[in-house]
């Protein structure tokens, strides 16, 4: 008798959530990423974690929660596998780790680390697992810096010229969906699928499900970005959009990018050019490094064997 994998998966997802509501789940291996395993308990813990840090994740149906959590864990495992080849030990010193946790807890909406810690405990999430996630991201950022900072090209003269002409500072509060390069045929279908998800469920939920960026788990949310730090292609795509609207897919070296404008602010103020120059230069550097990070991730992923058990 032939087994229908889709039906088996659907039954398992229901079983996973049912057990989560009633009793302790038997820990079973679901995936192997090279020799690294992802278990049923790992998936449940990731579901709990994503539910805590993103209210939109809570609104997804059970199947989508499972898929988003699974993909999040696989992405994390791929990074961890590569990092272990590059560094002797993936461990942060205590002071730096505490600083990262403090900044992270504030960024996701908690007043302080203590409040964040209490919510983790309430939701049966171990702080050690969060520290591991933060550690992997910190070492990944360091790896990308070490490998690609020398390739970053910044036109400092253009930045200075733009800042000098910028009597009114315009800043955007954006969200992003980054999705991978596909063949032309698949690309059209992918764009239709994402646009429908944005229309039906909202941008944040669409980012959770479809974005391959590291911002996916937070619904694609980005910080305020000065217009001067945006590249010409992105600036042009945003120029005539109103708050709440999103761009058409923008082709970048790391994939296709859809941006949504959550808010815009225009401020007339005396500019500290030296400070603003460094801020814009840093933002442009980060933009290029993020593209290189996605390209590098896609490259190493090709050499990773992912088995669903």
N, C-alpha and C positions, 0 to 999 in steps of 0.2 A: 504494500500500500504506500502511495506517495504522500509525503507529509507536506502540507501547505505551510510554509514558513511564516507567512503573514498572519495566518490564523493563530499559530503557536505563539507568535510575538504578542498579538493582541490579548490572548489568554494570559500570557505571562505578565503583561503590564497591569491587567486587572488584578491578578493574583498578588503582584507586588504591592499595589496600593491597598488592597483589602487587608493584607497581613500587616501593613504599616498602621492601619487603624485598629487592629485587634490585638496582635501579639508579636513577639520577636520573630523576625524572619530568619529562615535558614539561610546561611551565607553561601551563595553559589557563585562560581565563576561564570561571568557572562561573556567577557571579551578578553582576548590577549592582544596586547600591543607590543610586538616583539615578544620578550619574555615577561613583560609587566602585565599583571592581571587587573581586571576591573570586575568587582563582585556586585551582587545584588545589594549588599549593604552599602557599598560605595555609591551606587546610584541613588539609593534612598537618602543617604547623607547629603549628596549633592542637591537633590530636590529640596531638602530642608534648608540648605544653605542659600540656594537661589531664591527660595520663597522669602527668606529673611531679608536679603539685600535688594530685592526688586519686587515691588507690589504687583507689577504687570505679569510677572511670572506666575503668581498665584492664580491669575485669571485664565491661564492656558488650560486646555483639556488634558486629561491624563496621558494620552499618547504623545502630545507635544511636549509635556513636561519631561517625559521619559527620553524623548529624542534630544531635546536641548541639553539635558543633564548628561546623557551619554556622550554627546559630541564635545561638551565642555571637558569632561574627564579624559577623553581620547586626546584632545588638543594638549591638555596639561601633561599627559603621559609622554607624548611625542617630544615636548620641550624638555621634560625631565631626562629622557633617554639621551638626547643630544648633549644636554648640559653635563651629564655625568662623564661624557667623553672629553669635555673641555676643562672641567675643574676637578681638583683632587677631592674636594668636599663641598657639598651644598649646605653651608651653615653660615648664618649671619651672627655677628657679635650681638650680645644682648641689648646694648644701648641702641644700636642701629635698628634692630628688629622692633623694639618698643616704639621708636620714632615712626617707623613705617606703619605699624598697627594704629598708632594715634592718628596719623594723617589719613589712613584708609578709612577708619571708623567715622571720621568727620565727613569725608567725601561721600560716604553712602548714607549720611543723614543722622548719625548719632552725635550727641553732644560731647561725649568723651569715651575713652576706652573702657571705663568702668561700666557704663550703660550698655556698650556693645557686648562686653563680656557676660553681663547678666542675661541679655537676649539670646546669646549663643547657648548658655546653660539651659535656659527655659525651653529652647528648641532642640535640646540634646545634640548640640554641635560642639565638638571639642575645639578649644582654642588652638591646640597643636595642629589641627588640620588646616585652620586658617593661616597659621604661621607658615605652614608648608607651602600653601598657595602663594603667599606674599614672597616667600623666599625664592620660589621658582621664577616668579615675575621679576624680582630684583636681579637675580643672576642672568636671566634672559636679557634684560635691558643692558647689563654690563657686557654680555657676549656681543650683542648687536653693536654697542659702542666700540668695543675692541676691534671688531671685524670691519665695520663700515664707516666709522667717523671720518676716516681719511678720504672717503669717496663723496662726502657731502660737499656740494658746491653752492656757495652763497654769494650773491652779487651785492656786496656791501654798499656800493655807490648807489644802486637803485633803491635800497632800503632808506638811505639817508635822504635821497631826493624826494621819495614819496612822503617821508615824515615831515620834511620841510614844507611840502605843499599841503599837508594835511591840517587845515585849520579846524575842521570838525573831525573828531575821531569817531569812526563807526566800528562797533563791535557786534559780533554775532554770537548768540548762544545756539549751538547746533547739536543735532544728533546725526548719526551715520549708519548706513548699511553698506558693508563691503561684501561683494560676492565674487566668486572665482571666475576666471576666464573659461568660457565654454565655446563649443563650435557655434557657428552662426545660427544653425537650426535650434540648438538647445538654448542659445542665448535669448532668442525671442520668447521662447516658452518660459524661461526663468524670469525675465523681466515682467511678463504678464502675471506670473504667479506672485511675485513680490508686490507688484502694484495692487493686485487684488487683496493680498494680505494687509497692506497698508490701509486700503479703503475699508475693508471689512472689520479689521481688528485694531487698527491704529499703528503708528510707526514703531513705537517701543516694542510691542509684541512681535511685529514683523522682524525687527532687528534681532530679537531673541532667537527666533526660529531660523532666519535666513542669513544673518551676517556671519562672516568668518573673521571679523576683527576681534581684537582683545576686548573691545568695548561692548561686545554682544550681550554679555551677562548683565550689564547695567542698562540694557535697552538702547545701546548705541549712543548714550549721552556723552557729550564733550563739554569742556569748559568754555568760558567766553574766549573768543578769538578775535584779535584785532584784524581789520580788513587788510592792513599793510602786510600781514604775515601770510596771507593766502596767495597761492600761485594764480597766474592769470586765468587759467582754465576754470578753476573753482570760483574765483571772484566774478568772472563773467556769468557763470551759471546762477550765482546767487543774486546778481545785481538787481533784477527786476521782480524778484519774488517777495511776496508779503509774508508776514508772520503766520506760521501754521502750514505754509506750502513747502513742497519738496522739489528738488531738482529732478531732471531726467538723469539716467545713469551717465556718469562721467568716466571715461576711459582713463585709467592710470596704469603705470607699470605693474602694480600689484593686484589689479583686478578692476572691477567696476564699482563706482562709489555713488550712492544716493545720499544727499544731504537734506535734512529738514531744518528750517529756521524756527526755533522755539521762541526766540525773542531777538530784538535789535535795540541797541542803544546808541545814540549819537550825543557826544559830549563836546562842548566847546571849552577848552581849558589850556592853560599854559603847559606846554610839553617839556618835560625833562628829556631832551633829545638823547643824551647818553644812556639814560635808564631805559627809555623806550626803544632805542636802537638795539640794546642787548636783549630786551624782551622779544622783539620781533625776530631778531637773528636766532634766538633760542627756539622760537616757535617754528621757524622755517627749517631749522636743523632737525627738530623732532618730526616734522612732517616727512622729510626725506628718509629719516631713520625708520619711521613706521612703515613706509613703502618697502624699504630694504628688509625689514623684519618679516613682512608678509611674504616677500619673494623667497627669503631664506627658509621660512617655515615650509612653504610649498615644495621647495627643493628637497628638504630632508624628509618630508612626509612620503615622498615617492619611494624612499628606501626602507620605509617602515612596513612591517607586515601586521595587518589588523585582522584578527580572526574572531568571528562571532561563534560562540560555542553553544 
